Amino acid sequence: MKVRGLVQLHNAVNDLARNMIDMCTLPADLTLHLVQTLASLPVDVNDELRSFLSDCPLITLSAMRHFTITGSVTELACCANAMSDLLGTISSALDEAGMLLDGAGQSCRSSLPVWLRAAALWSRLYNSRYTVDASRLRTDIETAESLLLCLTLDMTAGMLWEEDGSRQVVEDAAVAVWRHHVDALHSLSDAEQSPATAVFRRCVPDIVQSMQPLACLRLFVRAANSGLAHFLSNLNMTRTLRWYIHCVQMFDSGQCAVMTVMTLIQQASEAICSFAAKTSQSQLRSIDQTTLDALDPHIRILLQQLRNA
């Protein structure tokens, strides 16, 4: 038995994921419709259905985000197929995330994929409107990296809406996670790519992906302005400079020529110059020439002087 239309649905969902404006999940009503439809398929097509769900992680992410609605589908399904199995996995991931956010340690390594663990943590935080205290979370570096991806993407969506209040609570949560895993802050445009990063790249709209370095740069500025030495002493200088270069290029090209971005770039420029003076020679010398050449002249000259000191 073969399901007709899965290829077309696969293409439609992935196209929608890349072309949405500021959402990283599908709307609740569309998610429920998709979950109900997929949960009604016979078990004979489980292999095909599993492959489809693996290739469309946006459906999993959306079902998790709207689990208060989609979770009941399992009880209504006429049989247990790959979709209903996935809902069970989502439920387990959310339970695990709830315990971790309550301060429980990881007594043993989770069997869930890294991206799914991170998505569950993000879903818990998002659905609580970030009232849950993320500072009690203790998790591994891979999960923290994926969770920070989710949080900075959420910050980016807030920037698109210019919602300073909502972005601030997300930023607070991101700082709380970042505090324990300083090297875990990445953007989807960074050269370093993990399997979890590859999954999120298939879920996130192009415009949000392109603007995410703004959120990463915003966290750097906050750390620099707050005197959080623990962050800065362990920060990857080259990665931070590449975020800055990306944001300047976006602004100069007119893709994101708004006052808030110009202000952030100015603040980041000052923070980079201040941070550079305290950076070790090994960090300074690790900055490649291509990165140096792409920097604003005043930053490039300062870094070259410090490297040669």
Protein Blocks (a to p, Z undefined) as FASTA:
>chain_A
ZZehklmmmmmmmmmmmmmmkbcbdcfklmmmmmmmmmmpcfklmmmmmmmmmmmmmlmm
mmmmmmmmmmmmmmmpmbdcfklmmmmmmmmmmmmmmmmmnopacfbacfbdfklmmmmm
mmmmmmnoomacfklpccdfklmmmmmmmmmmmmmmmmmnopaklmmmmmmmmmmmmmmm
mmlpccfkbmbdcfklmmmmmmpcfklmmmmmmmmmmmmmmmmmnopaklmmmccfklmm
mmmmmmmmmmmnopaccfklmmmmmmmmmmmmmmmmmpcfklmmmpcfklmmmpcfklmm
mmmmmmmZZ
